[in-house]
Amino acid sequence: MAAALSTAGYALEAGWQGVRRHAAMSLASTTTLMAALLALGGSFLVLLNLQLLAARVEGQLVAVVYLREGLSPQQVRKAVEAAERVAQRVVLVPKEEALRRLQDSLGVDLRDLVGANPLPDTLEAYPERPADLPRIVRALRSVPGVEEVVHGGDVVDRVLAASRLVRWIGGGATAVLGMVAVVVIMNTVRLTIHARQPEIEIMRLVGATEGFIRAPFLVEGILHGGMAALLAVGALGGGYVLGVRLLASSWPIWPVVPPRDAIPLLAAVLLAGGVGIAGGASAVSTLKLLRM
């Protein structure tokens, strides 16, 4: 246990000294990796909110069935029974109720303006799953007495298409910048190994294991990744809090993931990405160079 703690202490101290000794290359590695993590984190936040929007829209999906004017109560009942066979829940909205809802939403009394109620009786058919909506719409259009069926399923399709587009753009930008960061980190490790070559040779002569020699370089890479992730979280987190406040004041009905929920997830993703990219690049570089 004591030997393991001693090795860990040496690796941490030597890794931190390597970061300080090669400040210019460390800065280049950290800023390049931070740029990659900013792209990753930005796309992650956008996707998080698009998924919330899609879930809200899916929860409100309904097929609205407009019945023909002049149907008898028996014909209306048959239309309701036919709708109940294909939908999870069906609500009959008489024309008087439909007019009242419209007046409440507009905040005006329409009776003095339009005279007779121009709205038809309607059915609201709720699907069990969003994917069932197209099938329900097709079935309801063939029900006797149905004039028209409208639904908002295309809204969900557009939101999901936007999510896929953001995922591809964010993933592509992250991949390109991540590869640049890997190259910079590997060059930093290479320069550090060459600068410390006499020290490495002495350590080998006294019997130091390969793992003991590699540990400081791995720590150095992990420090680069951790610092880049923390900087990216700070920048994106602050920008997200400000953006949420501005959106809440200008468009309060728009659904947004609260910062208290989004930022911890963002931090976890960026820390994992930063440490993973930097640590992996350092591990590959040291494994190759120390065996030469």
N, C-alpha and C positions, 0 to 999 in steps of 0.2 A: 504493500500500500504506500509506504513511504517513498519507494522508488518511483511509483507511478505519479505521485503528487509532485515529486521533484522534476520528473520529465515534463509534466504538464506546465509547471511553473517556468521551466527553462524555455519551452516552446512559446508560451505567451509573451515572455519578456523579449525573446529574440525576434519574434514576429512583430511586436510593436516597434522595436528598434529598427527593423527593416523598413517599416512604413515611414518612420521619421527620417531614416538615412537617405531614402530615395523619395523625397517629398514630391518632386516634379512628376515622376512616373506614377506615384501613388495617386496624385491629384488627377492625372489623365485617366487612370483606371477607374477611379471612383466616379468622375463626372461622366465618362462614357457609359458606364454601367447604370448610372442614375438616369441618363437619357432613355436607355432601354426600359428601365423600370417605370419611368413616367408614362411611356407609351402603353406598357402593360397595365399600369394602375388606372390610367384614364379610360381605356377600353373596358376594364373591369367595372368601374363605377357606372359607365353608360349602360353596360349590359345588365347590371344589377337593377337599375331603374327601369330599363325596358322590360325586364322580366316582371317587375312589380306592376307596370302598366298593363302588360298582357294578362296577368292574373286578375287584375281588377276588371278588365274588359270581358274576360272569359266568365267571370262571376255574374256579369250583367247580361249575358247573351240570352236572347229570347226571340222566338219567331212570332211576329205580330200578324195575325190573320184577320183581314178585313172581310166581313160577311156582306153578301148582297143585300140591298135594301128590299124590304117587304117580305122577309122570310117569316114564316109562322113560328110560334114557340116550339112546335114539334120539330121543325126543320133545324132550328137553332140547337135544340137538344141533340139531334143526331150528329150535327157538326161537332159539338163538344165531345160526344162519345167517340167519334172517329179520331179526333185529336188526342184523346186520352189513351188510345191504343198505341200511339207512336211516340208520345212525349212523356216525360217523367211527371210533369205537373202542368195542368191547364187551368187558366183563369178566364172566366167570361167577364168581359167589360162591356156593359150596356152603353148605348150611345149617350145617355145622360151622364153616366160616370166618366166617360171619355171627355165630354165637354167640360165637366167640372175640373178634371185634371188639367186640361188645356188652359182653362181660366186661372187656375192656381199657379201654373208655371209662368203665365204671362202677366199675372197680377191685374187683369182687367176683366170686366163683365162683358162677354161677347153677345149676350142675348139681344141687347139693344142695337147691336151693329149688324148681326146676321139674321135676326128674326128666328126662323125655324132652325132647329139643330141640324147642321149639315153632315155631322159625323155618323159613321155606321157603327153597328155593333162589332166588337172585335174579340178575338181570342188571343191570349198570351200563352204560348206553348214553350215551356222551359225544358231544355235537354238535360239528360243525366250527365253527359260529358260534352265538351265543346265539339269534339269530333263527330257527334251524332247530329249536329245541327243541319248539315246539308241533306242528310237522309230524311229528317223530319220535314224540312221545307218541301222536298219533292213529294212526299206523301200527302202533305196538307194541301198542296195545289190541286190535287185530284179529288178532294172532298167536295161533294155537291153543296152548293150554296156559298162557296168561297170565291170572293172577287179577286183578292190579291194577297200575297204573302211577302212580307219584308223581314229582313234580319240584318244583323251587324257582324256577321261572321267574317266579312272581308276586312274589317278593322283589325281583328286579331291576326289575320294573315299578313297584313301590312306591318304590324308591330313585330311579328316574328321574323319577317323578311328583313326588317331594319336591324333586328338583333343579330341575324346571321351576317349581314354586311359589316356591322361594327366588329363582330368577332373575327372576321377574315382580315379586315383592315388593321385592327389592333394586333392580331396575331402576327401578321406579316411585318408590321413595323417593329414589334418586339423581337422577332426572329432576326431581322437585319441588324438592328442595334445590338442585340445580344451577341451575335457573331463578332461584331466589331469589338465589343467589350472583352470577349474571350481572347481575341488576338492581342489586345493591349495588355491584359492581365498576364498572358503567357510570356509576352516580351518583358514585362516587369520582372517576373519570376526568373526569366533567363538571365537578365542583367544582374539580378541579385545573386544568383548562383555563381556567375562568372566572377563577380566582385569578391565573393567569399570562398573562392576555390581553394586558396591555401588553408583556410580554417577548416574546410570540409575534408581536405586530405589529412590534416592532423587528426581530426576526429575519427577518420577511418583507421589510421595507424594505431590509435589507442583502443580500437575495438568497438566504436560506436555502431549501432545497428542502423540499417537504412531507414527504418521508421523514425529513429531518434533524429537523424539528419533531416529528414523530410518534414518533420512536424512544424518547425518554425515557418517554413514556406507555405504550408497549408494554413497556418494561423494568419499569416500575412494576407493571403487571398481572401480568407473568411472575413478579416477586418475590412478589406476593401468592399466586399459585398454588403456587410452589415452597415457600414457608413453610407454607402449609396442608397440602401433601402431606407434608412432613417431619414435621409435628406428628401427622398422621393415621397415618403409618407407625410413628412412635414409640409412639403409644398402642395401635394394633392389634397391632404386633409384640410389645410387652411383654405385652399381654393374651393373645396367642396362645401365647407361650412358657409362661406360667403355666398356661394351660388345658391344654396338652399334658402338662405335668408332673403336674397333678392327675388327668387322665384315665389316664395311664400307671400311676399308683399305685393308682387305684381300679378301672380296667377295662383291664388291659394287653392283652387280646386285640383290642380295637377298633382297626382300622387308621386311622392318622393320618399326614398328610403331615408330614414332619419340618420344624421351623422353618428349618433351613438351606436347604431347598428352597422353602418357602412364602414366607418373608419377602422374598427377592430378587424373586420374581415379583410380590408385593404392592407392593413399592416401585416397580417398573417401571410397573405399572398405575396407581398413584395419582399418580406424578410426571407421567406422560403425561396423565392426566385433569385434574390440577390446572393444569398449565401450559397445556394445550389450552383448558380452559374460561376461565381468566383471560386468557390471551393473546388468545383469540378475542373475548372481550367488550371488551377494550381496543382491539383493532384496529377492531371495528365502531363503537365509540363515537368514537374519534378520527377515523375516516374521515368520519363524519357531522358532527361538531361543527366540525372544522377547515375544512370547506368552507362553513360557514354565513356 
